[in-house]
């Protein structure tokens, strides 16, 4: 086992780790029980999360991760798996539910606030993934954001500018008729 490292400002506190540790431990246990032929885990899940938080806060590329974290390919691989199988979404839902309960609300929101804004793109972005806003004379993408009434993030969708806000924000269950315009 490696000697303990000096903590970074982005490292999880013990209290914060206690909130998400059951979700990640259950994820690791489910993978072990699935009989995927995995070897014994080499890296601590808390260190994996600390490394992800470091990359997120520092804004650096994965390969620039400091050497006292697990290897960057390992950290990136965990993050990609957690995004793909919904583990990160489960953690976000858990934390959002906790905050809502502390505010005296139900864990699941019953209302959402939707807004959109234009995000300028650089000149080397493919034309197919951006649009033109004639009013602002700007090329870019639209960022559609849904929050609950406390301002906690529910969803983010990025579309080309030529998408209309009501169309991009509207969702309906598969097989149902499209929502009507008012």
Secondary structure, DSSP 8 states (H G I E B T S, - for coil): --------TTS--HHHHHHHHHHHHHHHHHHHHTT-------S-HHHHHHHHHHHHHHT--GGGS-TTSS-HHHHHHHHHHHHHHTHHHHHHHHHHHHHHHHTTS-SS-S--EEEEEEEE--TTS-GGG-EEETTTTEEEEEEEEEE-TT--EEEEEEEETTS-HHHHH----TTS------
